Each structure stands twice: as structure tokens, then as C-alpha cells.
Amino acid sequence: MIRTGAQYLDGIRDGREVWIDGERVKDVASHKAFAPIVAVKARMYDMQHEAAHQDALTYTESGERHSVYNQPPRTQEDWHRKWRSVDALLHEIGGVVTRVGDETVGEMWSLQDGRDVLAEIDPRFAANIDNHIARVVERDPFHVSANTDPKGDRSKHITQRDPDMMVHVVKETSAGIIIRGAKYETAAAYADQAFLKPTVGAWSDEKESDYALGCIVKMGAEGVKHICRDGFAGRGNPADYPLANRFDEVDTLVVFDNVLIPWEDVFFYRHTRAAQHIRATLHRYSAFPYVLRLLYNADMMIGAALFNAKQTGLEKLQAVQEKLADLACYREGIRAHLVASIALAEKSPAGLLMPNQSLLYAGRVLACSQLPAMMHAARELIGGQICVTPNAAAFQAEGSSEWLKKFYSLNDNWQSEDRRKLLAFSRDLLNSDYAGHRLAFVQFAQAPHFNHLAAVYRNFDFSGPLDFVRRAADMSDKVMG
Ligand SMILES: Cc1cc2nc3c(=O)[nH]c(=O)nc-3n(C[C@H](O)[C@H](O)[C@H](O)COP(=O)(O)OP(=O)(O)OC[C@H]3O[C@@H](n4cnc5c(N)ncnc54)[C@H](O)[C@@H]3O)c2cc1C
């Protein structure tokens, strides 16, 4: 089934407890901090029903129509179709959103790859992951990711910290398990459910096994409390902050105050090896949509920088062209990793098609680690006017507007209003509070940099370089041992 926007809105109007700016939110869908991003998600659902977008966003199986985003990938075409559906969405909404479901649902496919590990403890749990993957396809919920606990002082063993610093099981009942703790989750306040699993860590200490827990949590369940950071939407005039006002994906500290997780929603529990498995493989699918978003981010930087160079006539300078070429290399580097990861895709243990792991994770490091430098390159190309340009009201007000029209009109093609719009867009992309937040999002939201590098280390085949050097240096076979 594919849901409509109205069905999605009905689903999040479930009486959930959401707090922002010290106030309890009555209706997430209409609150100024959430309304724009909720509207994007609702639009995404509606697009699935429209003739113009249905082919890009949906597929049919056994006579039923489903979302391409939720489809477990089995062929290279499946991955290309996912790419096309993201392309259709981002062009439709005119910006970049990351956490809208497709980028988190793949975390469950990773767990399914480890179903043998799950079955070691209790075969029921292995069946639960299969059921949930099927349920996402059938019911089309908005699914987010819950990894990161507040954690507390890590110089102390968890037994010496407040146990709630990491999500754990406090009680087992016939209905399910009761959990306590908290997680940081983008988009949780307006999502349907989250896949909760242990945070980044070694997960080798048996004593921590109460914390080795993986399950689905309904975002409106009793005891779930969403305490959100303040929003960017509604803070300033949309004419001055066009991205912040449309695409802010509000992050939440989700508190679990004795939340019942029914047995059918439990994937693993007191299972350190399952925690190890999921931490080692979590992003084997979901890194693809995450990195793909950065391709569009790169396009926004290139477009903004090139339009600016065209306006000012600076594009004809070779030195300016070289800086634009640096941005294009970054963009093409991301695209190359994505294309190659599909071309050399690998079969997963559960029979799905994983993007080539070494190439995908290397692409994630390239895309995320180079972003600060590329943002600075774009900022430098566009120049200081993004910081010093007056706001839209000044372009309208009698007394200032005549001067601004004069100084911001460059030629017949570029009149002051278009130049103002380009500078406002560029500021929100590169310089504003929202721009800084998005940079932090890219650096952390899926995992921190050291974890990205650990994924490359685990997946790159080091035997090739070792063997090459062994032969080149004429060393014995034994050194490979
Ligand atoms: C905008 C944003 C959105 C987010 N969205 C989500 C989400 O949707 N779901 C979710 O679960 N989480 C989310 N997160 C949380 C994110 O996953 C964490 O911020 C991240 O895992 C790092 O955890 P931490 O912030 O507690 O930092 P810490 O664990 O305190 O680490 C801080 C820094 O210390 C260093 N460090 C720590 N441990 C090591 C180590 N073992 N080796 C090397 N260096 C180390 C690194 O420099 C690291 O960046 C989001 C974060 C941000 C900023």
C-alpha cells in the first residue's frame, strides 16, 4: 500500500508528547517549527499517487503498489530507481531533505543480513525483523533512526553511571519489554516509528548486555517524550532564509520513560553479538541515500557559485573557472562513488544487493569530510556580499529600496530582486545558522567521522596493496601470513 499525505498527518496526530521552546506542542503538523517539513513529507506521500510521479516513486508487486524507498534492493535497477525517485522528490520540493524515510529504512535490511545471529538467542526475534521489513513495505510508515544515547561520563563504566544514560531494559513482561533511557533522533517528532539499536561502541563487554537492545519504537507510544531543539522555520522572513524556512529537519531528544515494546517489535535483547553485528553493518545500505543527498548539496553550491560568477562577469577569469572546477570535482567524486557502488554491487548474506561496500564507504568519507572545504570554496567564490546584503524588507522600503535597486542591478538580465534572491539563498546554504547546522548534520547524523573511517577500514580489501608490495619488494609469501 502507499499512504496519502492526509493519512500520514492523521497518523502523527496520535496525542504524542512533543516539547519545543519549553512548550508542549498541541499539533505537530501545524506548529510553525514543524509545519514546513511535515508538509514536505506529506507532499512526498501525495506524489506517490500522482500520474506525473507515480512511476518514479512507486513499484508494483503482486498487484499491490508500494514505495520505491521501502523496497529491499535486489537488482542494480532497484538502486537506480531509488536514485531516480530521490531525484524526482528533490526537484519537486526544490531543496534537499535527508531524513524522510528512505535513508533510515535500510538499517533494518542490515539487521536481516544478520538474522542467523539473531536466531541464536531466540528464533522469534529473527522472524520479527522479516515481519517488520515486510510491514514497512505494506504499510508505508515514516521510519527514523535511533542510535545515539546521551551516554554520560564514559571514563566510568556504565554500572557506575546513571543507567538511563544508555537505553536499557528494566523489566520483562508477558506483553513485552519495558525500556528506559533516551536517544537523539532527527525527525522523530513527526515520524511514525524508529529502529532503536545500541550506540557506536565496541559491544564486547558482556556486562553491558542489558543495553544490547534492538527494537521498533512507535513514536506516539505511551512514555515516549520528544524534547526538540528549537526550529529554524519561522525564525526569520522566508525571503531572507529560504532554505531554513522550508527544510529544517528538527532533531529531538527522545526520552523513553518506561516504554512497553511488544514482543513482536523486539529484534534482539541481552545479545551483545547482535549489537556487534548491527554496529558493524548498520549503514551498508543506508549510506547510499545519505551520500546521494550530498550530490544535490554539491549541485546547490555549484549553481549558487556559478550564477554569482555569471552575474558579476567573473566567470570568464581562468582563476575563477578553476575554483568552479574544484567544486565540480567534488561533485563528480561523489557521483563516481555512487555509480561505481551500484556497478560493482555485492550480494548480501540475506540475498539483497548491497552497494559495493568499500566504494560506498570511501564515497561517504569523501562527501562528508570534504564538505567544510567545499562550502568554504563556494563561499569564497560568491564573495563577501552574502554577509553584508540587507534583508528583503530593505529592498521594499521607501528610502532604502531605490539605493538597493541601483547597487544590486548588474545588467538587463540581472536585476536587483534576482540578485537579492541569489544572495539570500547562498547565505542560507553557506553562512546562516541553518547552514552551520546542516554541516553538523552531515558530519554526525549517520555517524561521526571516526566511525565512517572505521567502516572503510573494515570493508577495504587490504590484501591487494599488501600483495603488490610483497611482490615489488620481493618478500617471501610468509609475510602475508
Ligand atoms: C544534526 C544532528 C542530527 C543527528 N541525528 C541523529 C539521528 O537521527 N539518530 C541518531 O541516532 N543520532 C543522531 N545524531 C547523533 C549523532 O549520531 C551523534 O552526534 C554521533 O554519533 C556522535 O555522538 P556524540 O554527539 O554523543 O559525540 P561523542 O560520542 O561524545 O563524540 C564526540 C567526539 O569525540 C571523538 N570520539 C568519541 N569517541 C571516539 C572514538 N571511539 N574514537 C575516536 N574519536 C572519538 C570524536 O571526535 C567525536 O566526534 C545526530 C547528530 C546531529 C549533530
The ligand as an ORCA input file, in Angstrom:
! r2SCAN-3c Opt
* xyz 0 1
  C      22.281     17.378     13.404
  C      22.415     16.008     14.029
  C      21.449     15.049     13.747
  C      21.530     13.787     14.337
  N      20.571     12.838     14.035
  C      20.624     11.630     14.633
  C      19.639     10.637     14.374
  O      18.703     10.849     13.594
  N      19.713      9.445     15.022
  C      20.727      9.192     15.898
  O      20.745      8.136     16.481
  N      21.687     10.096     16.148
  C      21.656     11.305     15.543
  N      22.627     12.233     15.809
  C      23.627     11.922     16.803
  C      24.928     11.509     16.190
  O      24.846     10.195     15.694
  C      25.995     11.678     17.272
  O      26.205     13.066     17.418
  C      27.263     10.965     16.933
  O      27.080      9.574     16.937
  C      28.369     11.306     17.935
  O      27.926     11.089     19.253
  P      28.045     12.258     20.319
  O      27.465     13.506     19.738
  O      27.484     11.761     21.587
  O      29.593     12.531     20.439
  P      30.669     11.783     21.331
  O      30.475     10.322     21.332
  O      30.744     12.488     22.632
  O      31.969     12.078     20.486
  C      32.463     13.426     20.330
  C      33.740     13.346     19.561
  O      34.741     12.657     20.332
  C      35.578     11.918     19.464
  N      35.415     10.497     19.751
  C      34.493      9.916     20.560
  N      34.651      8.583     20.589
  C      35.684      8.306     19.783
  C      36.308      7.100     19.374
  N      35.926      5.901     19.845
  N      37.333      7.181     18.500
  C      37.731      8.367     18.016
  N      37.173      9.555     18.354
  C      36.166      9.527     19.229
  C      35.145     12.245     18.047
  O      35.836     13.362     17.579
  C      33.687     12.572     18.245
  O      33.144     13.312     17.186
  C      22.589     13.498     15.212
  C      23.566     14.468     15.476
  C      23.483     15.703     14.896
  C      24.547     16.724     15.210
*
